[in-house]
Amino acid sequence: MNQSLSKILIIVVLIIVVAVVILLKNQPAENEKVTVESSGEETVTDPLARTKDLILSEKEEEKQPKTESEEQTETVKEEPEKTIQYQTQTASGDVLAIVAGKEITEKELESEYEKLSSQYKDMFKNDKDLYLEQLIIKQLLVQQASEKGYIPADNSSQAQEDTGIQQLIAELGSNIDVPEAEIEEFYQENQSQMQGAGYEQVKNDIRNYLVQQKQGELIEEYIDEIRQSADVVLNEDWIARQLAGKPINPLSEALQNGLPTVLDLGSDTCIPCQMMMPIFAELENELAGKANILLLQIDDYRDLANKYKVRVIPTQIFFDQNGQQYWRHEGFLAKEDIIKKLKETGAEL
């Protein structure tokens, strides 16, 4: 039983660390104040290998996914002259982006895209602009690792870049510790999920989980910082064409009609997801014209799962009448709780 718990925690740990890297650039600003709550049975989704495919561009799904992190340093401010030079450059034609002087071409993007497994090709076939963002982030990490001396200055190989990125992120969060009180609090709050395991039995697993969670937060902050301060010129014409060619998903339409929205991303094979299905069917009938009730299969909408950092299923995401995300929940959520959250937006239900 302890082994089962350990496996669950390890899977969740890996997903937390990896999902941060994939989704970091696709979070809308309104997410900053979102509250996350979790309860019920939770099934981990399968975006575990995304970092490997997107950041390190490796085909083999058996390899351990890699993440990126490093506390922001003075390197961003070191070369103001170059900043001016890069900003005067224009990305056009085959050049999709210029990252601190380094060009990313459409040919390069397509080459890297072809290295992805079929699963991730499907995920990004209508989101090439999102995939370009992953290549930009990888290039920024390579540049940061090079400045640290982790990657040779000239003619570095893919393997050397991957190793350099690993060294770069190893520095971040290496001294993270979790107080005993925090471990005990986590145990008490999640005791119903421990299947009878005593505190001493799971204490180390909980500590490892919380350490990885904190490390994931630091990784996210670091990548946000280097991306926001980076010298990046985008091919706006190419991006506009990508956006125009995207199919409209149900959520995009719902967020524009002035009604509050609740989105559930799940799967037919997930038991708590199956429990949510009749609830959403009832709500769709009862709240027609008053709220948008969306129940979507995660396999059909990987782009949404990627954008909103869905780590477990089912996940419910709530949006107000203005289309701003304001609350989310992981696991089974009772009908009355869904209605309560929708009412908090001022909806007349």
N, C-alpha and C positions, 0 to 999 in steps of 0.2 A: 504494500500500500504506500509506504514511503517512497519506493522506487517510482510508482506511478505519479505521485505528487512531484517528485524531482523532475521527471520527464516533462510534465506540464510546465513547471516553472522555467526549465531550461529553454523550452520552445518559446515561451512568452518573452523571455530575456532576449533571445536572439532576434525575435521579431521587433521588439522595441528598438534595439540598436540599429537594425537594418532599415526598418521603415522610415526612420528619421532621415536617412540619407536620400532616399528615393523621393520623398514627398516634400522636402523642405521648401522648394521654390514654388510650390503650387498651393500654398495656404493663403487664403484671402486675409486681409488685415483684420476683418471682423472676427476672426477666430481667437483673437488674443484674450477675450474675456469669457470664452466658453468654459463651462464647468463640465467635467467628465465624471460620471458615476458608473459603477459596475455592479451587477448582481446576477444571480441565476447561473445556469450552466452556460459556459462560454466555449465556443469552438474556434480555435485559431485558424485564420485564413492562411492561404499559401503564398503571400508575397515574400516569403523568407529569402528567396534567392535573388531578389531584384538588384541588390547592390552589386553582386557579382556580375550580373549581366550588364547593368547600366553604367557603373562607375569603372569597373575593371575590365569590361568587355570580354569575358571569358565564356566559352560555350558550356563547359562541363558543369552540370548542376550538382555534381557530387562534391565540388570544392566548397570549402568554408566561405560564406559571404564575408565581404570586407566592408568596413565602414570608414568614414573620414572624420577626423577631428583634430583640433589643435587650438589652443588658446590664442586669441588675437594678440599680435605683437606690433612692434613699431614698423614692421616691414611695409605695411600699407602706405606709410608716409615717407618712405625713403627716397622716392624718385618723382617729385612733382613735375619735373620737366617732361617725363614720359607721359604723365597723365594728360598734359596739354596736347602732346603729339598724338596720342591715341584718340582723343576725342575729336580731332580734326579729320580722322580717317572715316571712310564710308564703306559699309558692307553692302555689296550689290552683286548682281550676277550669280556666279557660283559660290561666292563667299557669303556664308550664312551668319558668321559672327567673327569679331576680332576681339580676342581676350588678351588684354595687356600686350598687344602687338602680335599675338599669335593667331593666325587665321584658322577657322574651322570651315571647311568647304562642304558643299553638298555631296561631293563624291566621298569625302571622308565619313560623313554622317551615314550615307547609304552602306558603306563598307562595314562600319561598326554595327549598323542595324542588322545586316545579314548574318552577323556572328551570334545574334540572339537566338535563344531557343524559340520554338514555334509559339509557346505560351506567351512570351514577352513580345514577339512580333505582333501577335494579335492584339496585345494590350496597347501597342503604340502605332498600329497601322493608321489610325485616325488622329494621332497625336504626335506627329513628327516634331512639332514645335516644342512639346514637352520633352521629347527625347533630346533635342538640341540643348535644352537647359541642363540635362544630365551631363552632356559632353562639356558644356561650359564649366560646370562645377568640378568635373574631373580635371580639366586643364588648370583651374585655379589651385586645386590641391597639389597638382604636379609642380606648379610654380612655387608654392609655399614650401614644398618638400625640397625643391632645388635650392631655395634660399637658405634652408637649414643645412644644406650639404648632404642630404640623404639621397640625392639623385645626381649623377654626373652632369656637369654643365653642358657637355656637348654629346650628341649622338647617343642618348640614352635609349635603352631597349624597353619594350613593354614590361618585361619582368622587373627591370630596375625601377621603373616608375611605380609599379604595384608595390614593390618592397619599400620604396621611399614613402609612399602614402601610409603604409602600415607603421613605419617608424614615426611618421609625423603624428599619427593619432595615438600612438602608444604613450606619448607624453601627457595627453589630456586625461585627467581623471585618474592618474596612477595612484594618487594618495587619497582617493575618496574612501571615507569610512562611514559606517552607519551606527548611530548610538543604539545601545541595547533597548532603550525605551521605545525607539521607533520600530524596532523589530517586534517587540511585544505588542505594540499598538496595531501593527499590521496583522499579527496573528489573531488578536481579539476581533478585529473587524472582519476577518475572513475565516473565522473558525468553522463556520458551517460548510466551507469548501474543503476542509482538511480531512474529511472522512474519518474522524476520530483520532487523528495523529496528535500526539502530545507536542507541547511547545519545544522541548529539547530535541525531539525527533526531526523537526523541520526548521529549527532556528538557522542553521547554516545555509539551507536552501533559500530561506527568506532573505537573509543578509546578502547573498549573492545576487538575488533578484533585485533588491533595492539598490545595490551598488551599480548594477548594469543600467537600471532605470535612471539614476542620477548621471551616469556617464552619457547615456543617450541624450539627456537634456543639454549637457555641455556640448556635445557634438552638434546638436541642432543650433545652439547659439553661435558656435564658432562658424559654421557654414553660412548662417545668416549674415554674420559680420563680414566675412570675406566676400560674399556675393554682393552685398549692398555697397561696399567700398571699392569694388573691382572696376577696372577700366574695361567695360564691355560695350562694343558697338554691334547692334543687331541689324540684320537685313530686314527692315520693316516691311518691304514689299513681299518678301517670301513668307514672313509670318502672317501677313494679312491674307495671303492666298491659302495658307494652311487653315486659318480660322474660318474662312469662307467655305472651305470644303468639308468642314466637320458636320456629321449628322447631328441634328438637334435631339438631345435626350429629354426624357420626361421631366427631369429636375429643372433643366434650363427653362422650359416653358412654365413650369409651376411657379418658379421664383419671380416671375414677371406679372402674375395676375393679381397681386395685392392681397392674397390670402396667406395665412400661416401654413407652414408645410412641415410634415414629418416624413422622413425618408427612412426606410428599413432596408438594409443590405444584408442578404442572407443567402441560404442555399437549401435546396430540397433535401439534401442529405444530412442536414444539421437538425438535431432533435429540438433544441430551443427555437430554431428558425421555423420549424414545422408548427410549433405552438403559437408563433406570432401570426401565422397565416390566417386563421379564422378571425382573430382579433382585428387585423387590418381589413379583412373583407367586411366585417360589421361596421367598422368606422367609416369605410368608404361609402357605404350606403347611408349611414346615419348623418354624416357630416358633409354630404354633397352640397357644394355651393358655399360652404362655410370654412373648409380647410382642405388642403391638398394632402391626400393620404397615398403615399407611394411605397409599394413593396417591390423591390427589384432584386433579381438574381445577381449575385456578385460576379459570376462568370461572364455575364453579359455586359457588365458595366465596370470593367477593371479600371477604366480611366477615372471614374468617380471614386472607387475605393482608393486609388492612388492619390487623388487630389485631396480627399478628406481623411487620409491617414487611418483607414480602417484596418485594425490589427486583429480583431476577433469578430466572429459572427454569432448571432446577429448584432448589428450596431444600428441604433436609431439616432438620427441627426435631426434636430429641430431648427427651423428657420422662422423668423418673424415675417410680418406682412411686407416688409421692405426687402426680403430676401437675404437678411443677415443671419448667419448662424449664431445661435445663442445658447444651445445646450445639446449635449449628446450623452448617450448611455450605451453600455456594452452588456449584452446578455438579454435574457427574457425581461420584458417590461409589461406590466399589467395594463389592461385597457383603461382603468380609471386613472392610472398615472399618466398615460398618454394624453387623455383629455385634460387633466389638470395642467400639464405643461403647455398645451395648446391655448388654454384659457389665459395663461400668464402673459400671452402676447396681446391680450385685449380682444381676442376673437369672441364673437357672440355665438357660443355653442349651445 
